[in-house]
Amino acid sequence: MTDQHASRRMRAICLFVILASCIGCDRASKELATSRLKGQAGHSYLSDCVRVQYAENPGAFLGVGGSLSPQIRFWLLVVVNVLFLSVVAYLLVAKWDMPAARFAALAFLLAGGIGNLIDRVGHDGLVIDFLNLGIGPVRTGIFNVADVAITVGAIALFFLYPRANEQQEAAVSGRTP
């Protein structure tokens, strides 16, 4: 087996592990939230730093777009999402030689996006959320495991791209970054 084939195989294994673990944890946690929290009062842990409470989110991140008509939400949150996730999946497969950190960041974005898309398609346009973190009045919005994967991927890409641009500029000018 050539180094190129070994590298592709390792990337495929990493992609499978990230997708399976993120989507699996997301699905299991949402099933638990639905069976144990739906219709119940929220629960507080660690001196109210962690709250768990069932919520159905018709919108995107933090409910953005939740008040739009069902047809517009479908086009924005399902169709556009499928197109975006298709591009991410294409990049992961076609650009297998990208830096490992960028590959992992895109894989987390894909996993989280698929997790929430499964929810949205299976629950009439709704996503199950159940986690809230904070200290006193400073709190996050309510979210789920897929949102964590998306956030990890997005933050990683945010910090990786300035570095990638610096490396590209250095390569063009012949200097080391």
C-alpha positions in Angstrom: 0.0 0.0 0.0 1.4 3.4 -1.0 1.7 6.3 1.4 -1.1 8.0 -0.5 -3.5 5.1 -0.1 -2.6 4.8 3.6 -3.2 8.5 4.1 -6.6 8.3 2.4 -7.5 5.2 4.4 -6.6 7.0 7.7 -8.6 10.0 6.7 -11.6 7.8 5.9 -11.3 6.1 9.3 -11.0 9.5 11.0 -14.0 10.8 9.1 -16.0 7.7 10.0 -15.1 7.9 13.7 -15.9 11.6 14.0 -19.3 11.2 12.1 -20.3 8.0 14.0 -19.4 9.3 17.4 -20.8 12.8 17.0 -24.0 11.7 15.3 -24.4 8.7 17.7 -24.0 10.8 20.8 -26.3 13.5 19.4 -29.0 10.9 18.6 -28.7 9.1 21.9 -28.7 12.3 23.9 -31.8 13.6 22.1 -33.6 10.3 22.6 -32.8 10.5 26.3 -33.9 14.1 26.5 -37.2 13.3 24.8 -37.9 10.2 27.0 -36.8 11.7 30.3 -37.3 15.5 30.0 -40.2 16.1 27.6 -43.2 17.5 29.6 -41.1 17.7 32.8 -39.6 20.7 34.6 -35.9 21.4 34.0 -33.2 20.1 36.2 -30.2 22.0 37.6 -26.8 20.6 38.4 -23.4 21.9 39.7 -24.8 24.9 41.5 -27.0 25.8 38.5 -24.0 25.9 36.1 -25.7 23.1 34.0 -29.4 23.0 33.3 -31.1 20.3 31.3 -34.6 21.1 29.9 -36.4 19.8 26.9 -37.0 22.3 24.1 -38.2 22.1 20.5 -36.4 24.6 18.4 -38.1 25.5 15.0 -35.2 27.9 14.1 -31.5 27.7 13.6 -28.8 28.6 16.2 -30.5 30.2 19.3 -33.9 30.0 17.5 -32.9 32.4 14.8 -35.5 32.2 12.0 -38.0 30.3 14.2 -40.8 32.8 13.5 -40.5 32.5 9.7 -43.2 30.6 7.8 -42.8 26.8 7.7 -42.1 27.0 3.9 -39.3 29.5 4.2 -37.8 27.6 7.2 -37.9 24.4 5.1 -36.0 26.0 2.3 -33.5 27.7 4.5 -33.0 25.1 7.2 -33.4 21.9 5.2 -32.6 22.6 1.5 -29.8 25.1 2.0 -28.4 23.0 4.8 -28.4 19.9 2.5 -26.5 21.9 -0.1 -24.0 23.2 2.4 -23.4 19.8 3.9 -23.0 18.3 0.4 -20.2 20.9 -0.3 -18.5 20.0 3.0 -18.8 16.3 2.3 -17.3 16.9 -1.2 -14.4 18.9 0.2 -13.7 16.1 2.7 -13.6 13.5 0.0 -12.1 15.4 -2.9 -9.5 17.4 -1.0 -8.3 14.5 1.2 -4.8 16.0 1.4 -5.9 19.2 3.2 -4.2 19.8 6.6 -5.4 17.4 9.3 -6.8 20.1 11.6 -8.9 21.6 8.7 -10.1 18.1 7.8 -11.2 17.4 11.4 -12.9 20.8 11.7 -14.9 20.2 8.5 -15.8 16.7 9.7 -17.2 18.1 13.0 -19.2 20.7 11.0 -20.6 17.9 8.8 -21.4 15.6 11.8 -23.2 18.4 13.7 -25.1 19.5 10.6 -26.2 15.9 9.8 -27.3 15.4 13.5 -29.5 18.5 13.4 -30.8 17.7 9.9 -31.9 14.3 11.0 -33.8 15.9 13.8 -35.4 18.6 11.5 -36.5 16.0 8.9 -37.8 13.6 11.5 -39.6 16.0 13.8 -41.5 18.2 11.4 -38.9 20.9 11.1 -38.0 21.0 14.8 -34.6 20.3 16.5 -34.5 18.9 20.0 -32.4 21.1 22.4 -31.8 20.4 26.1 -28.6 21.9 27.4 -28.0 25.3 29.0 -24.7 26.4 30.7 -23.9 29.5 32.7 -23.1 31.2 35.9 -25.8 33.3 37.5 -27.4 35.5 34.9 -24.8 34.8 32.3 -26.1 31.8 30.3 -25.8 30.2 26.9 -28.9 29.6 24.8 -30.3 26.1 24.9 -28.4 23.7 22.6 -27.6 20.1 21.9 -24.6 17.8 21.1 -24.8 18.5 17.3 -24.6 22.3 18.1 -21.4 21.5 20.1 -19.9 19.7 17.1 -20.8 22.6 14.8 -19.3 25.1 17.2 -16.1 23.1 17.6 -15.8 22.9 13.8 -16.6 26.6 13.2 -14.2 27.8 15.9 -11.4 25.6 14.6 -11.9 26.9 11.1 -11.9 30.4 12.3 -8.5 30.0 13.9 -7.1 27.8 11.2 -7.8 30.1 8.2 -5.6 33.0 9.2 -2.7 30.5 9.6 -3.5 28.9 6.3 -3.4 32.3 4.5 -0.1 33.1 6.2 1.4 29.8 5.0 0.1 30.4 1.5 1.6 33.9 1.4 4.9 32.5 2.7 5.0 29.8 0.1 4.4 32.4 -2.7 7.1 34.7 -1.4 9.6 31.9 -0.6 9.9 32.6 3.1 9.0 30.3 6.0 5.9 31.2 8.2 
